[in-house]
Amino acid sequence: MSLRQRLAQLAGRLQDPQKVARFQRLCGVEAPPRRSADPREDEKAEAPLAGDPCLRGRQPGAPGGPQPPGSDRNQCPAKPDGGGAPNGVRNGLAAELGPASPRRAGALRRNSLTGEEGQLARVSNWPLYYLFCFGAELGNELFYILFFPFWIWNLDPLVGRRLVVIWVLVMYLGQCTKDIIRWPRPASPPVVKLEVFYNSEYSMPSTHAMSGTAIPISMVLLTYGRWQYPLIYGLILIPCWCFLVCLSRIYMGMHSILDIIAGFLYTILILAVFYPFVDLIDNFNQTHKYAPLIIIGLHLALGIFSFTLDTWSTSRGDTAEILGSGAGIACGSHVTYKMGLVLDPSLDTLPLAGSPITMTLFGKAILRILIGMVFVLVVRDIMKKITIPLACKISNIPCDDIRKARQHMEVELPYRYITYGMVGFSITFFVPYIFFFIGIS
């Protein structure tokens, strides 16, 4: 057997959904009993589950509820050569799902764009469940909108900005690669889908795994030597963060083992090629006269390119959101630098030593987070209410159904790009200006 055949065989084994289901069972996640032909048997089987506190989720496709993205308006053809899978559908479903049982427990995270919710499942190991839910959140919007501002407002703006540059690059390449390869999610059954927020996206590579690899490695690379701390702390942080995020995606039924390994290796390759240029990019963003125009034009062009790779899925909006955030943060840092609001410490003061934590220091940090996040969330909400109807009006697209309207590139791209561009600009300019004005910078 040739090396190529052996690698193909290994890839096939690592992509096997049975391995994902086996890992879920090992961690205490089991699918509910299958529906029988006799409705009375179904009631008997569902009765103990309905009262079991270890239930989570609702199956998509409930009568009268939001339609899952397997409907005709969301489907698109697969690759012409027969590879890949249709996008905008519940990637990885082995068979059509019947009507959902009327007996359900509270749902897991719900996809507001597709109406899907997590599958009915029995969870017996609650510590692992909450641990992996936390790991999954380390790759979601809620984490990013807290993590990057915390670095920029409270710890080290330089490190925060450069983390964003790396994150945007890694996530953009990961999302585009998904829409080029077009591999489906692990089949369900046998896999139990505990989370479906990203289920309409393709699977290869795992962008959660890419983010969970890039962020901790970049944190250590950017801070070691700049800050005084033992290297062992960073060497402990990297595998713990990376393994938690990667394993959480298998636990949630969102990725195969091959997706995770590919995401990890892909990120290492991206960092090896592009990390040496991060300082150059950050300095350009801050100091070049025409940096804002170049930043906005480049990020917008990348967004338009990514929207042409495939038809609608949640990954398109996520890509525009990532690019908009990156452009906004870069432009905000340029204006902040020109106005002298936030100045990085000079090289002769390095390495930096952490200040002793006092009540005053802690209080200012909490105040900055509270004031900053309130302002950022208000900006996001206002921009969302403005940009969606405006984009619909300009493109002559009906705005009565927001879900359907946002599946058009003419609405989704400007809405996400402008809204999150303003969020990013607020993080690096408006909020620091407020801090300077009220004396808590």
Stockholm file with secondary structure:
# STOCKHOLM 1.0

chainA/1-441         MSLRQRLAQLAGRLQDPQKVARFQRLCGVEAPPRRSADPREDEKAEAPLAGDPCLRGRQPGAPGGPQPPGSDRNQCPAKPDGGGAPNGVRNGLAAELGPASPRRAGALRRNSLTGEEGQLARVSNWPLYYLFCFGAELGNELFYILFFPFWIWNLDPLVGRRLVVIWVLVMYLGQCTKDIIRWPRPASPPVVKLEVFYNSEYSMPSTHAMSGTAIPISMVLLTYGRWQYPLIYGLILIPCWCFLVCLSRIYMGMHSILDIIAGFLYTILILAVFYPFVDLIDNFNQTHKYAPLIIIGLHLALGIFSFTLDTWSTSRGDTAEILGSGAGIACGSHVTYKMGLVLDPSLDTLPLAGSPITMTLFGKAILRILIGMVFVLVVRDIMKKITIPLACKISNIPCDDIRKARQHMEVELPYRYITYGMVGFSITFFVPYIFFFIGIS
#=GR chainA/1-441 SS CCHHHHHHHHHHHHTCHHHHHHHHHHTTEECCCCCCSSHHHHHHHHHHHHTCTTEECCCSCCTTSCCCTTSGGGCCCCCTTSCSCCSSSCTTBCSCCCCCCSCCCCCSSCCTTTCCCCCCEEECCHHHHHHHHHHHHTTSHHHHHHHHHHIIIIICHHHHHHHHHHHHHHHHHHHHHHHHHCCCCCCBTTSCCSCCTTTTSCCSSCHHHHHHHHHHHHHHHHHBTTBCCCHHHHHHHHHHHHHHHHHHHHHTTSCCHHHHHHHHHHHHHHHHHHGGGHHHHHHHHHHCTTHHHHHHHHHHHHHHHHHTSSSSCHHHHHHHHHHHHHHHHHHHHHHHHHHTSSCCCCGGGCSBCCCCCCHHHHHHHHHHHHHHHHHHHHHHHHHHHHHHHHHHHHHTCCCSSHHHHTTSHHHHHHHHHHHHHHHHHIIIIIHHHHHHHHTCC
#=GC SS_cons         CCHHHHHHHHHHHHTCHHHHHHHHHHTTEECCCCCCSSHHHHHHHHHHHHTCTTEECCCSCCTTSCCCTTSGGGCCCCCTTSCSCCSSSCTTBCSCCCCCCSCCCCCSSCCTTTCCCCCCEEECCHHHHHHHHHHHHTTSHHHHHHHHHHIIIIICHHHHHHHHHHHHHHHHHHHHHHHHHCCCCCCBTTSCCSCCTTTTSCCSSCHHHHHHHHHHHHHHHHHBTTBCCCHHHHHHHHHHHHHHHHHHHHHTTSCCHHHHHHHHHHHHHHHHHHGGGHHHHHHHHHHCTTHHHHHHHHHHHHHHHHHTSSSSCHHHHHHHHHHHHHHHHHHHHHHHHHHTSSCCCCGGGCSBCCCCCCHHHHHHHHHHHHHHHHHHHHHHHHHHHHHHHHHHHHHTCCCSSHHHHTTSHHHHHHHHHHHHHHHHHIIIIIHHHHHHHHTCC
//
